């Protein structure tokens, strides 16, 4: 497995991963365009990919302008192997090197999305609403 910074050439494979997920699926795949991904990778924040045998199997993108995790997705057959955790670590390390602003994740209720194990150790519970938002503070990372 190779973890590296995402680049614009990765966008077609990032889209394949995004459309393969079982949770937080897009009701319309056209809702997230290649141009959207390009903007988040090159103007609004930064992204990382995990490659296996030359194919992107997971990615993470953080939005530095709105202070949120814009995306963290894996191909389903690669879940539960620590790939998402490593992508999350790369993303959080970079984000908190840039700013100490609270970082947010919005996700649908009932999904397995997690900001950090620290959230649960600190006793924070998901907010029961259409979108769950978890603040992640730099101080909670230790």
DOTITOR-984306 format. One record per residue: residue number from 1; x, y, z of N, C-alpha, C in turn; residue in one letter. Coordinates in pm, whole numbers, padded with zeros to 5 digits. Layout:
<nodes>
node nr->NUM, nxx->X, nyy->Y, nzz->Z, caxx->X, cayy->Y, cazz->Z, cxx->X, cyy->Y, czz->Z, rest->A
...
</nodes>
This chain:
<nodes>
node nr->1, nxx->00085, nyy->-00118, nzz->00000, caxx->00000, cayy->00000, cazz->00000, cxx->00089, cyy->00124, czz->00000, rest->X
node nr->2, nxx->00051, nyy->00218, nzz->-00083, caxx->00124, cayy->00343, cazz->-00093, cxx->00030, cyy->00457, czz->-00057, rest->X
node nr->3, nxx->00069, nyy->00537, nzz->00041, caxx->-00006, cayy->00656, cazz->00080, cxx->00071, cyy->00776, czz->00028, rest->X
node nr->4, nxx->00000, nyy->00868, nzz->-00038, caxx->00066, cayy->00986, cazz->-00094, cxx->-00034, cyy->01099, czz->-00109, rest->X
node nr->5, nxx->00020, nyy->01219, nzz->-00135, caxx->-00065, cayy->01334, cazz->-00162, cxx->-00139, cyy->01313, czz->-00294, rest->X
node nr->6, nxx->-00267, nyy->01346, nzz->-00294, caxx->-00348, cayy->01334, cazz->-00415, cxx->-00311, cyy->01446, czz->-00513, rest->X
node nr->7, nxx->-00326, nyy->01417, nzz->-00640, caxx->-00306, cayy->01519, cazz->-00743, cxx->-00422, cyy->01514, czz->-00842, rest->X
node nr->8, nxx->-00425, nyy->01611, nzz->-00932, caxx->-00538, cayy->01622, cazz->-01024, cxx->-00553, cyy->01500, czz->-01114, rest->X
node nr->9, nxx->-00443, nyy->01431, nzz->-01143, caxx->-00450, cayy->01311, cazz->-01227, cxx->-00523, cyy->01197, czz->-01157, rest->X
node nr->10, nxx->-00539, nyy->01206, nzz->-01024, caxx->-00608, cayy->01102, cazz->-00948, cxx->-00760, cyy->01115, czz->-00954, rest->X
node nr->11, nxx->-00811, nyy->01225, nzz->-01003, caxx->-00955, cayy->01251, cazz->-00994, cxx->-01040, cyy->01140, czz->-01055, rest->X
node nr->12, nxx->-01010, nyy->01085, nzz->-01173, caxx->-01096, cayy->00977, cazz->-01224, cxx->-01103, cyy->00857, czz->-01128, rest->X
node nr->13, nxx->-00991, nyy->00820, nzz->-01067, caxx->-00994, cayy->00708, cazz->-00973, cxx->-01059, cyy->00746, czz->-00840, rest->X
node nr->14, nxx->-01044, nyy->00871, nzz->-00799, caxx->-01113, cayy->00919, cazz->-00679, cxx->-01264, cyy->00906, czz->-00699, rest->X
node nr->15, nxx->-01311, nyy->00942, nzz->-00818, caxx->-01454, cayy->00932, cazz->-00847, cxx->-01501, cyy->00787, czz->-00845, rest->X
node nr->16, nxx->-01419, nyy->00696, nzz->-00894, caxx->-01456, cayy->00554, cazz->-00891, cxx->-01474, cyy->00508, czz->-00746, rest->X
node nr->17, nxx->-01379, nyy->00546, nzz->-00660, caxx->-01390, cayy->00511, cazz->-00518, cxx->-01516, cyy->00573, czz->-00460, rest->X
node nr->18, nxx->-01538, nyy->00701, nzz->-00485, caxx->-01655, cayy->00772, cazz->-00427, cxx->-01785, cyy->00705, czz->-00466, rest->X
node nr->19, nxx->-01794, nyy->00656, nzz->-00589, caxx->-01919, cayy->00595, cazz->-00635, cxx->-01932, cyy->00449, czz->-00596, rest->X
node nr->20, nxx->-01827, nyy->00391, nzz->-00535, caxx->-01831, cayy->00250, cazz->-00495, cxx->-01877, cyy->00229, czz->-00351, rest->X
node nr->21, nxx->-01888, nyy->00335, nzz->-00274, caxx->-01915, cayy->00321, cazz->-00131, cxx->-02058, cyy->00276, czz->-00103, rest->X
node nr->22, nxx->-02075, nyy->00216, nzz->00015, caxx->-02206, cayy->00167, cazz->00058, cxx->-02276, cyy->00264, czz->00151, rest->X
node nr->23, nxx->-02200, nyy->00352, nzz->00215, caxx->-02256, cayy->00452, cazz->00306, cxx->-02227, cyy->00590, czz->00251, rest->X
node nr->24, nxx->-02311, nyy->00686, nzz->00290, caxx->-02297, cayy->00823, cazz->00241, cxx->-02291, cyy->00826, czz->00089, rest->X
node nr->25, nxx->-02377, nyy->00746, nzz->00027, caxx->-02383, cayy->00742, cazz->-00119, cxx->-02445, cyy->00871, czz->-00172, rest->X
node nr->26, nxx->-02407, nyy->00906, nzz->-00291, caxx->-02464, cayy->01024, cazz->-00356, cxx->-02595, cyy->00986, czz->-00424, rest->X
node nr->27, nxx->-02699, nyy->01063, nzz->-00399, caxx->-02827, cayy->01036, cazz->-00465, cxx->-02816, cyy->01057, czz->-00615, rest->X
node nr->28, nxx->-02725, nyy->01145, nzz->-00655, caxx->-02698, cayy->01172, cazz->-00795, cxx->-02547, cyy->01188, czz->-00810, rest->X
node nr->29, nxx->-02480, nyy->01095, nzz->-00880, caxx->-02334, cayy->01104, cazz->-00894, cxx->-02285, cyy->01237, czz->-00951, rest->X
node nr->30, nxx->-02371, nyy->01307, nzz->-01023, caxx->-02332, cayy->01436, cazz->-01081, cxx->-02321, cyy->01546, czz->-00975, rest->X
node nr->31, nxx->-02361, nyy->01517, nzz->-00851, caxx->-02354, cayy->01618, cazz->-00745, cxx->-02212, cyy->01657, czz->-00709, rest->X
node nr->32, nxx->-02117, nyy->01566, nzz->-00727, caxx->-01976, cayy->01594, cazz->-00702, cxx->-01902, cyy->01576, czz->-00833, rest->X
node nr->33, nxx->-01871, nyy->01688, nzz->-00896, caxx->-01808, cayy->01685, cazz->-01028, cxx->-01656, cyy->01674, czz->-01016, rest->X
node nr->34, nxx->-01592, nyy->01641, nzz->-01127, caxx->-01446, cayy->01641, cazz->-01130, cxx->-01392, cyy->01779, czz->-01094, rest->X
node nr->35, nxx->-01461, nyy->01883, nzz->-01140, caxx->-01419, cayy->02020, cazz->-01109, cxx->-01427, cyy->02049, czz->-00959, rest->X
node nr->36, nxx->-01532, nyy->01997, nzz->-00894, caxx->-01543, cayy->02013, cazz->-00748, cxx->-01421, cyy->01951, czz->-00680, rest->X
node nr->37, nxx->-01387, nyy->01830, nzz->-00718, caxx->-01273, cayy->01761, cazz->-00658, cxx->-01146, cyy->01841, czz->-00683, rest->X
node nr->38, nxx->-01129, nyy->01889, nzz->-00805, caxx->-01009, cayy->01967, cazz->-00840, cxx->-00997, cyy->02091, czz->-00752, rest->X
node nr->39, nxx->-01107, nyy->02159, nzz->-00728, caxx->-01106, cayy->02280, cazz->-00645, cxx->-01066, cyy->02246, czz->-00502, rest->X
node nr->40, nxx->-01120, nyy->02138, nzz->-00448, caxx->-01086, cayy->02102, cazz->-00310, cxx->-00942, cyy->02055, czz->-00298, rest->X
node nr->41, nxx->-00889, nyy->01990, nzz->-00401, caxx->-00750, cayy->01945, cazz->-00398, cxx->-00650, cyy->02059, czz->-00416, rest->X
node nr->42, nxx->-00685, nyy->02157, nzz->-00498, caxx->-00585, cayy->02257, cazz->-00538, cxx->-00607, cyy->02396, czz->-00480, rest->X
node nr->43, nxx->-00729, nyy->02428, nzz->-00438, caxx->-00757, cayy->02563, cazz->-00391, cxx->-00805, cyy->02569, czz->-00247, rest->X
node nr->44, nxx->-00893, nyy->02478, nzz->-00210, caxx->-00958, cayy->02487, cazz->-00078, cxx->-00888, cyy->02408, czz->00030, rest->X
node nr->45, nxx->-00811, nyy->02307, nzz->-00008, caxx->-00750, cayy->02222, cazz->00093, cxx->-00646, cyy->02130, czz->00033, rest->X
node nr->46, nxx->-00651, nyy->02005, nzz->00075, caxx->-00552, cayy->01908, cazz->00029, cxx->-00613, cyy->01769, czz->00042, rest->X
node nr->47, nxx->-00558, nyy->01676, nzz->-00037, caxx->-00607, cayy->01539, cazz->-00032, cxx->-00495, cyy->01437, czz->-00034, rest->X
node nr->48, nxx->-00529, nyy->01316, nzz->00005, caxx->-00436, cayy->01203, cazz->00008, cxx->-00506, cyy->01083, czz->-00050, rest->X
node nr->49, nxx->-00428, nyy->00995, nzz->-00110, caxx->-00482, cayy->00871, cazz->-00163, cxx->-00401, cyy->00754, czz->-00109, rest->X
node nr->50, nxx->-00464, nyy->00638, nzz->-00112, caxx->-00395, cayy->00512, cazz->-00087, cxx->-00406, cyy->00432, czz->-00216, rest->X
node nr->51, nxx->-00291, nyy->00385, nzz->-00263, caxx->-00287, cayy->00303, cazz->-00384, cxx->-00254, cyy->00159, czz->-00349, rest->X
node nr->52, nxx->-00313, nyy->00068, nzz->-00423, caxx->-00280, cayy->-00073, cazz->-00415, cxx->-00274, cyy->-00125, czz->-00557, rest->X
node nr->53, nxx->-00161, nyy->-00180, nzz->-00593, caxx->-00138, cayy->-00232, cazz->-00729, cxx->-00173, cyy->-00128, czz->-00836, rest->X
node nr->54, nxx->-00131, nyy->-00004, nzz->-00808, caxx->-00147, cayy->00104, cazz->-00905, cxx->-00285, cyy->00167, czz->-00913, rest->X
node nr->55, nxx->-00377, nyy->00123, nzz->-00828, caxx->-00513, cayy->00176, cazz->-00829, cxx->-00542, cyy->00248, czz->-00698, rest->X
node nr->56, nxx->-00611, nyy->00361, nzz->-00707, caxx->-00654, cayy->00432, cazz->-00587, cxx->-00766, cyy->00350, czz->-00523, rest->X
node nr->57, nxx->-00747, nyy->00316, nzz->-00396, caxx->-00848, cayy->00238, cazz->-00325, cxx->-00914, cyy->00316, czz->-00212, rest->X
node nr->58, nxx->-00858, nyy->00432, nzz->-00180, caxx->-00914, cayy->00517, cazz->-00078, cxx->-00859, cyy->00657, czz->-00090, rest->X
node nr->59, nxx->-00934, nyy->00753, nzz->-00036, caxx->-00887, cayy->00891, cazz->-00040, cxx->-00948, cyy->00971, czz->00074, rest->X
node nr->60, nxx->-00881, nyy->01080, nzz->00107, caxx->-00928, cayy->01174, cazz->00208, cxx->-00899, cyy->01315, czz->00157, rest->X
node nr->61, nxx->-00993, nyy->01405, nzz->00178, caxx->-00975, cayy->01545, cazz->00138, cxx->-01028, cyy->01633, czz->00251, rest->X
node nr->62, nxx->-00947, nyy->01731, nzz->00290, caxx->-00988, cayy->01825, cazz->00394, cxx->-01003, cyy->01964, czz->00332, rest->X
node nr->63, nxx->-01104, nyy->02036, nzz->00379, caxx->-01134, cayy->02171, cazz->00332, cxx->-01083, cyy->02270, czz->00435, rest->X
node nr->64, nxx->-00975, nyy->02337, nzz->00401, caxx->-00914, cayy->02433, cazz->00493, cxx->-00996, cyy->02561, czz->00505, rest->X
node nr->65, nxx->-01074, nyy->02595, nzz->00403, caxx->-01153, cayy->02719, cazz->00407, cxx->-01274, cyy->02708, czz->00499, rest->X
node nr->66, nxx->-01348, nyy->02596, nzz->00489, caxx->-01467, cayy->02580, cazz->00574, cxx->-01440, cyy->02491, czz->00695, rest->X
node nr->67, nxx->-01315, nyy->02448, nzz->00710, caxx->-01272, cayy->02372, cazz->00827, cxx->-01354, cyy->02244, czz->00844, rest->X
node nr->68, nxx->-01361, nyy->02164, nzz->00736, caxx->-01431, cayy->02037, cazz->00748, cxx->-01362, cyy->01928, czz->00668, rest->X
node nr->69, nxx->-01392, nyy->01806, nzz->00709, caxx->-01347, cayy->01689, cazz->00634, cxx->-01444, cyy->01677, czz->00518, rest->X
node nr->70, nxx->-01395, nyy->01704, nzz->00398, caxx->-01481, cayy->01702, cazz->00280, cxx->-01507, cyy->01560, czz->00234, rest->X
node nr->71, nxx->-01410, nyy->01473, nzz->00249, caxx->-01428, cayy->01334, cazz->00204, cxx->-01327, cyy->01242, czz->00272, rest->X
node nr->72, nxx->-01373, nyy->01123, nzz->00302, caxx->-01287, cayy->01014, cazz->00348, cxx->-01359, cyy->00885, czz->00310, rest->X
node nr->73, nxx->-01313, nyy->00822, nzz->00203, caxx->-01383, cayy->00706, cazz->00147, cxx->-01284, cyy->00598, czz->00104, rest->X
node nr->74, nxx->-01330, nyy->00474, nzz->00115, caxx->-01254, cayy->00357, cazz->00073, cxx->-01342, cyy->00268, czz->-00014, rest->X
node nr->75, nxx->-01279, nyy->00197, nzz->-00105, caxx->-01352, cayy->00091, cazz->-00173, cxx->-01392, cyy->-00011, czz->-00068, rest->X
node nr->76, nxx->-01516, nyy->-00059, nzz->-00071, caxx->-01566, cayy->-00146, cazz->00036, cxx->-01480, cyy->-00270, czz->00063, rest->X
node nr->77, nxx->-01421, nyy->-00327, nzz->-00039, caxx->-01341, cayy->-00448, cazz->-00017, cxx->-01210, cyy->-00421, czz->00056, rest->X
node nr->78, nxx->-01177, nyy->-00294, nzz->00079, caxx->-01054, cayy->-00260, cazz->00151, cxx->-01081, cyy->-00202, czz->00290, rest->X
node nr->79, nxx->-01205, nyy->-00207, nzz->00335, caxx->-01239, cayy->-00158, cazz->00468, cxx->-01180, cyy->-00250, czz->00575, rest->X
node nr->80, nxx->-01167, nyy->-00194, nzz->00696, caxx->-01122, cayy->-00268, cazz->00815, cxx->-00980, cyy->-00322, czz->00803, rest->X
node nr->81, nxx->-00896, nyy->-00246, nzz->00731, caxx->-00755, cayy->-00283, cazz->00719, cxx->-00663, cyy->-00171, czz->00767, rest->X
node nr->82, nxx->-00721, nyy->-00068, nzz->00829, caxx->-00642, cayy->00043, cazz->00880, cxx->-00613, cyy->00151, czz->00777, rest->X
node nr->83, nxx->-00664, nyy->00137, nzz->00657, caxx->-00637, cayy->00234, cazz->00550, cxx->-00706, cyy->00367, czz->00580, rest->X
node nr->84, nxx->-00831, nyy->00362, nzz->00619, caxx->-00903, cayy->00485, cazz->00653, cxx->-00839, cyy->00557, czz->00769, rest->X
node nr->85, nxx->-00796, nyy->00482, nzz->00868, caxx->-00730, cayy->00542, cazz->00985, cxx->-00602, cyy->00614, czz->00942, rest->X
node nr->86, nxx->-00524, nyy->00551, nzz->00854, caxx->-00398, cayy->00614, cazz->00810, cxx->-00427, cyy->00739, czz->00727, rest->X
node nr->87, nxx->-00526, nyy->00732, nzz->00638, caxx->-00563, cayy->00851, cazz->00560, cxx->-00609, cyy->00963, czz->00654, rest->X
node nr->88, nxx->-00686, nyy->00927, nzz->00755, caxx->-00732, cayy->01025, cazz->00853, cxx->-00614, cyy->01087, czz->00926, rest->X
node nr->89, nxx->-00517, nyy->01008, nzz->00967, caxx->-00400, cayy->01060, cazz->01036, cxx->-00324, cyy->01160, czz->00950, rest->X
node nr->90, nxx->-00302, nyy->01124, nzz->00824, caxx->-00231, cayy->01215, cazz->00732, cxx->-00306, cyy->01346, czz->00719, rest->X
node nr->91, nxx->-00437, nyy->01336, nzz->00702, caxx->-00521, cayy->01454, cazz->00684, cxx->-00520, cyy->01541, czz->00809, rest->X
node nr->92, nxx->-00539, nyy->01482, nzz->00926, caxx->-00545, cayy->01559, cazz->01051, cxx->-00410, cyy->01622, czz->01084, rest->X
node nr->93, nxx->-00303, nyy->01547, nzz->01063, caxx->-00170, cayy->01603, cazz->01089, cxx->-00147, cyy->01728, czz->01004, rest->X
node nr->94, nxx->-00178, nyy->01719, nzz->00876, caxx->-00157, cayy->01834, cazz->00787, cxx->-00249, cyy->01949, czz->00827, rest->X
node nr->95, nxx->-00376, nyy->01919, nzz->00850, caxx->-00472, cayy->02024, cazz->00883, cxx->-00425, cyy->02103, czz->01005, rest->X
node nr->96, nxx->-00388, nyy->02034, nzz->01113, caxx->-00351, cayy->02104, cazz->01235, cxx->-00211, cyy->02164, czz->01230, rest->X
node nr->97, nxx->-00135, nyy->02133, nzz->01127, caxx->-00011, cayy->02207, cazz->01101, cxx->-00043, cyy->02342, czz->01036, rest->X
node nr->98, nxx->-00157, nyy->02351, nzz->00969, caxx->-00197, cayy->02473, cazz->00900, cxx->-00275, cyy->02569, czz->00990, rest->X
node nr->99, nxx->-00358, nyy->02512, nzz->01080, caxx->-00449, cayy->02593, cazz->01162, cxx->-00483, cyy->02517, czz->01289, rest->X
node nr->100, nxx->-00529, nyy->02591, nzz->01388, caxx->-00579, cayy->02529, cazz->01511, cxx->-00731, cyy->02542, czz->01518, rest->X
node nr->101, nxx->-00793, nyy->02579, nzz->01408, caxx->-00940, cayy->02591, cazz->01402, cxx->-01004, cyy->02454, czz->01421, rest->X
node nr->102, nxx->-01119, nyy->02452, nzz->01488, caxx->-01196, cayy->02329, cazz->01503, cxx->-01228, cyy->02273, czz->01366, rest->X
node nr->103, nxx->-01215, nyy->02144, nzz->01353, caxx->-01244, cayy->02074, cazz->01228, cxx->-01375, cyy->01998, czz->01243, rest->X
node nr->104, nxx->-01460, nyy->02001, nzz->01139, caxx->-01592, cayy->01941, cazz->01145, cxx->-01607, cyy->01830, czz->01042, rest->X
node nr->105, nxx->-01691, nyy->01735, nzz->01076, caxx->-01732, cayy->01631, cazz->00983, cxx->-01883, cyy->01624, czz->00985, rest->X
node nr->106, nxx->-01946, nyy->01633, nzz->00870, caxx->-02090, cayy->01616, cazz->00861, cxx->-02117, cyy->01484, czz->00791, rest->X
node nr->107, nxx->-02208, nyy->01404, nzz->00847, caxx->-02241, cayy->01275, cazz->00787, cxx->-02383, cyy->01238, czz->00824, rest->X
node nr->108, nxx->-02441, nyy->01148, nzz->00749, caxx->-02577, cayy->01103, cazz->00776, cxx->-02581, cyy->01016, czz->00902, rest->X
node nr->109, nxx->-02691, nyy->01018, nzz->00975, caxx->-02703, cayy->00933, cazz->01093, cxx->-02694, cyy->00785, czz->01056, rest->X
node nr->110, nxx->-02644, nyy->00706, nzz->01148, caxx->-02640, cayy->00563, cazz->01128, cxx->-02522, cyy->00512, czz->01047, rest->X
node nr->111, nxx->-02432, nyy->00601, nzz->01007, caxx->-02315, cayy->00557, cazz->00932, cxx->-02201, cyy->00525, czz->01029, rest->X
node nr->112, nxx->-02099, nyy->00460, nzz->00977, caxx->-01984, cayy->00423, cazz->01060, cxx->-01878, cyy->00531, czz->01060, rest->X
node nr->113, nxx->-01905, nyy->00643, nzz->00998, caxx->-01805, cayy->00750, cazz->00991, cxx->-01762, cyy->00792, czz->01131, rest->X
node nr->114, nxx->-01633, nyy->00811, nzz->01147, caxx->-01579, cayy->00853, cazz->01276, cxx->-01476, cyy->00963, czz->01252, rest->X
node nr->115, nxx->-01484, nyy->01067, nzz->01333, caxx->-01383, cayy->01171, cazz->01326, cxx->-01255, cyy->01119, czz->01388, rest->X
node nr->116, nxx->-01266, nyy->01058, nzz->01504, caxx->-01148, cayy->01012, cazz->01577, cxx->-01194, cyy->00928, czz->01693, rest->X
node nr->117, nxx->-01117, nyy->00828, nzz->01727, caxx->-01147, cayy->00752, cazz->01848, cxx->-01147, cyy->00844, czz->01969, rest->X
node nr->118, nxx->-01072, nyy->00955, nzz->01961, caxx->-01068, cayy->01050, cazz->02072, cxx->-01208, cyy->01104, czz->02102, rest->X
node nr->119, nxx->-01290, nyy->01119, nzz->01999, caxx->-01425, cayy->01169, cazz->02021, cxx->-01499, cyy->01080, czz->02119, rest->X
node nr->120, nxx->-01487, nyy->00950, nzz->02101, caxx->-01561, cayy->00857, cazz->02183, cxx->-01500, cyy->00846, czz->02322, rest->X
node nr->121, nxx->-01370, nyy->00853, nzz->02331, caxx->-01305, cayy->00849, cazz->02461, cxx->-01340, cyy->00972, czz->02543, rest->X
node nr->122, nxx->-01363, nyy->01084, nzz->02474, caxx->-01398, cayy->01208, cazz->02544, cxx->-01547, cyy->01215, czz->02577, rest->X
node nr->123, nxx->-01622, nyy->01113, nzz->02535, caxx->-01763, cayy->01107, cazz->02571, cxx->-01856, cyy->01188, czz->02482, rest->X
node nr->124, nxx->-01809, nyy->01228, nzz->02367, caxx->-01896, cayy->01302, cazz->02276, cxx->-01986, cyy->01205, czz->02203, rest->X
node nr->125, nxx->-02113, nyy->01233, nzz->02197, caxx->-02209, cayy->01147, cazz->02128, cxx->-02256, cyy->01214, czz->02001, rest->X
node nr->126, nxx->-02294, nyy->01136, nzz->01900, caxx->-02348, cayy->01196, cazz->01777, cxx->-02473, cyy->01277, czz->01806, rest->X
node nr->127, nxx->-02491, nyy->01382, nzz->01732, caxx->-02608, cayy->01467, cazz->01743, cxx->-02719, cyy->01405, czz->01658, rest->X
node nr->128, nxx->-02836, nyy->01373, nzz->01715, caxx->-02942, cayy->01308, cazz->01637, cxx->-03014, cyy->01407, czz->01547, rest->X
node nr->129, nxx->-02966, nyy->01420, nzz->01425, caxx->-03027, cayy->01510, cazz->01329, cxx->-02997, cyy->01458, czz->01189, rest->X
node nr->130, nxx->-03044, nyy->01527, nzz->01089, caxx->-03021, cayy->01482, cazz->00951, cxx->-02873, cyy->01475, czz->00920, rest->X
node nr->131, nxx->-02798, nyy->01572, nzz->00965, caxx->-02653, cayy->01573, cazz->00948, cxx->-02589, cyy->01573, czz->01085, rest->X
node nr->132, nxx->-02498, nyy->01484, nzz->01104, caxx->-02426, cayy->01478, cazz->01231, cxx->-02299, cyy->01559, czz->01215, rest->X
node nr->133, nxx->-02273, nyy->01646, nzz->01307, caxx->-02151, cayy->01726, cazz->01303, cxx->-02071, cyy->01700, czz->01429, rest->X
node nr->134, nxx->-01945, nyy->01666, nzz->01409, caxx->-01855, cayy->01641, cazz->01521, cxx->-01745, cyy->01747, czz->01515, rest->X
node nr->135, nxx->-01725, nyy->01823, nzz->01621, caxx->-01608, cayy->01910, cazz->01621, cxx->-01485, cyy->01828, czz->01661, rest->X
node nr->136, nxx->-01376, nyy->01856, nzz->01598, caxx->-01250, cayy->01793, cazz->01635, cxx->-01152, cyy->01904, czz->01667, rest->X
node nr->137, nxx->-01114, nyy->01912, nzz->01792, caxx->-01024, cayy->02017, cazz->01836, cxx->-00881, cyy->01967, czz->01836, rest->X
node nr->138, nxx->-00790, nyy->02053, nzz->01803, caxx->-00648, cayy->02015, cazz->01804, cxx->-00608, cyy->01963, czz->01941, rest->X
node nr->139, nxx->-00664, nyy->02020, nzz->02045, caxx->-00628, cayy->01980, cazz->02181, cxx->-00675, cyy->01838, czz->02212, rest->X
node nr->140, nxx->-00774, nyy->01785, nzz->02141, caxx->-00822, cayy->01650, cazz->02168, cxx->-00733, cyy->01544, czz->02106, rest->X
node nr->141, nxx->-00637, nyy->01586, nzz->02024, caxx->-00549, cayy->01491, cazz->01958, cxx->-00427, cyy->01457, czz->02042, rest->X
node nr->142, nxx->-00409, nyy->01530, nzz->02147, caxx->-00298, cayy->01499, cazz->02236, cxx->-00172, cyy->01570, czz->02204, rest->X
</nodes>
